[in-house]
Amino acid sequence: MTRGETYAAAAVRELGEELGVAKEAVTVEAQLAQRSREHMVGGRTIRQVERYFPARLTAGDINPDRATQRDNIRDHRWWPLDELRATRETVYPRGLAAVVEKFLEHGVPERPVVLE
């Protein structure tokens, strides 16, 4: 995040950097969930806090040719909720399908869900 940038604005910026989404093409809603993890970076333990936001955009809004920081992303896809629930692939954060399902049924929660 850059100084003075909100988390939602950072999410929009990341969509542009990593997937080539124009900021005008995406709408980000209130935070749904968050997760924190500690891990080693450069020999030091750091704590990373991830925040998850629903974003509304179309498949046509994604243009990897416009991405400026692809971060080794080789592919992207849309996940229908039933496939996300049923996949045997490892999906992080764990519990994401349940958070998405609750959002679709009830909207943004009063407080972000804490994920493990």
Buried (B, 14 or more C-beta within 10 A) or exposed (E): EEEEEEBBBBBBBBBBBBBBBEEEBBEBEEBBBBBEEEEEEEEEEEEEEEBBBBBEBEEEBBEBEEBEEEEEEEEEEEBEEEEBBEEEEEEEBEBBBBBBBBBEEEEBBEEBBEBE
